[in-house]
């Protein structure tokens, strides 16, 4: 299966940039942003919802390990989240330590506690996005855990060095063992002189390095890996949906391809028979067959169409059968007007009507009749195809025998609608057979309407004589 992204819009054929904005349905029908807006986010081929296509040059190859996906970083969001989280931690730590000192009857000013905690924790905020990016760039895997652990150990030490450097700029960041108080790491307020900063920095680093690595750096790396695994899971789900869509689309195309030659062979056989008895009728049949093939080729890649369009296609097919049967074939349409714009699978009616002609009308010596009825009920579209022939024969297991057309129709409805469909065939008490189809009623968006000049919409109560 080809997993490369489509390069052109399927409506206006405009080239689509690999990193540009495009929209796809579940069958990967692809449209540009302008056409998507015109179509109101509904696919013109299958009627599915159009969603924004992931910005990537191609789908992930099957051999690509999805667990190495690097999440797309949004700098502003990442930095804002980092600052927000560390402010929350600083406030929570301030309240906890102040309550602890107050409970033990030891004195500590709230302002001093607040300055200490903000100096200790808020200085992690600018480092957190860098650690996330580093962890995403160098993830720990089963195959490289030794190398990655050494890399992260070095990065953790560097992380602690930078953190101590930032914290030393804050007031009340250094515990003065002489005066037994928290004060500045740079300035000795009692001696009014600068401290020995290398010695102070070394002391602060040795006191903080273990806590910085184990309590801060490693949790950030774990969070980065969790985000990466979540993104990988979503990517795997997306690819699975794309594969399912491609398989369903291929399945539908295969089923549809079984129908197209079905009536072609039968029509050619009828033309061959007429050539010996009625050349003019055979010539008219050839003309109608060319129109039928033109409509078939125009809709070769289409799975869904409107009921009115399907009736137009059926009208061309019936014009061929009427040449063959002359006055022995009558067709009655009872189509509710609201149903004309409903979405139906392309080539839905033709094989069922062909079965009615072959197994019903052709078996009668007197004129026969086919009825096509449609109704909308409880959010579903109902279609009935009836004939007044001898009915279908029963197989040994008591079921009615049916041909390729009905079997393929059932399979197509299952692929398109799952359990929300029904396809039943039964013999009528008054004689003949009846096929009943039921599936969700989905009106076609006006943006998909085919120009009126291209559609010969039948009268809902028209008799095709």
Secondary structure, DSSP 8 states (H G I E B T S, - for coil): ---B---B-TTT--B--TTS-EEE-TT--EEEHHHHHHTTTB-TTT--B-EE--SSSB---TTS-GGG------HHHHHHHHHHHHHHHHHHHHHHHHHHHHHTT----HHHHHHHHHHHHGGGHHHHHHHHHHHHHS---TTTHHHHHHHHHHHHHHHHHHHHHHHTTSTT-EEETTTTEEE-SSEETTTTEE--HHHHHHHHHHHHHHHIIIIIIHHHHHHHHHHHHHHHHHHHHHHHHHHHHHHHHHHHHHHHHHHHHHHHHHHHHHHHHHTTT-HHHHHHHHHHHHHHHHHHHHTTT-SEEEHHHHHHHHHHHHHHHHHHHGGGEEEEEEE-GGGTTBEEETTSHHHHHHHHHHHTGGG-SS-EEEEEEEEEETTEEEEEEEE-SS---B-TTS-B---HHHHHHHHHHHHHHTTSEEEEEEE-TTSSEEEEEEEE--B--GGG---GGG-----TT-EE-
